[in-house]
Amino acid sequence: MKKRWKYAVLVRLLLLSCLLLSGCQRETETMDENLAVYQIYYLNPAMTRLVSQEYRTETTETDYLIQELMEQFRNVPAYVDCQAALSDKVVYQGYKQEDIVLYLYFDNNYTSMKSYREILCRAALARTMTQIPGIEYINIYSGQQPLMDADGMPVGMVSSSDFIDSISDVNSYEKTELTLYFTDELGEMLYAEKREVVHNINTSLEQVILGELIQGPEQEGLMPTLDPQTKLLNVSVNENVCYLNFDTTFLSNQLEVREYIPIYSIVNSLSELSSVNRVQFTINGEQNATFRESVSLSAPFGRNLDYIGGTEN
């Protein structure tokens, strides 16, 4: 009899426990239903693509939500194998919202990020922050100045869809190490700079190299070989000859370097690629041009080691 009574009590306790657990579970499910879900965008360990991490919050008030998502954006959770899209050298200075535009302010270090990382960071910011109801665009400022593109024009308002329309897929990037040749303060010899770049797979390496050369050296002690106003119209490769078509700004290079330095800065940098043995220069499609009134561009140029003074690591 006592055994039956103990058994009945045990069954009742188990049923009560189940009811309590069920109630707790329903309460948890109800709480989860009240949480909004956002995707916070980071970089993969190789910093070649965006990855997202789900984040849930009860916050609904816009100002608090902006602050909360920015905090998550800048600090990667310890359990996530990712890197913050924003360099830890960059100081976030605040924000301002005007209608559907969110203005984000950073110090001058924002523009010191490598170009590929800045593009990915811009995409990550846009994708993260435009999830907030009422915000459709971001506008980035660096050192109280609007962010400028490679052509010196303001980037302006950026939406999440910009990184679908303009570059197809922000994750369609690959990392490549380039050897670029720049000069020193004397402008008489060339020195190699190793540089890792992440570029869109739809952009040729030849075009990437020219863009990096025009951008100039990153390493201390090296000097540019090309005027930043240089305009490359198009580039193509056929039978190991790289054809470069510049506008007339290429001919008016006013940098204080020997006349062959800009030429072999380009030729030697491109010749690091297995696909290029020689380089043919044209100006607006014409070969009968003269660089600095002394260097004929009528024939292709091959790699010239006489102008290489050493290797900078």
Order of alpha helices (4+ residues) and beta strands (2+ residues): alpha-beta-beta-alpha-beta-beta-alpha-beta-beta-alpha-beta-beta-alpha-beta-beta-alpha-beta-beta-beta-beta-beta
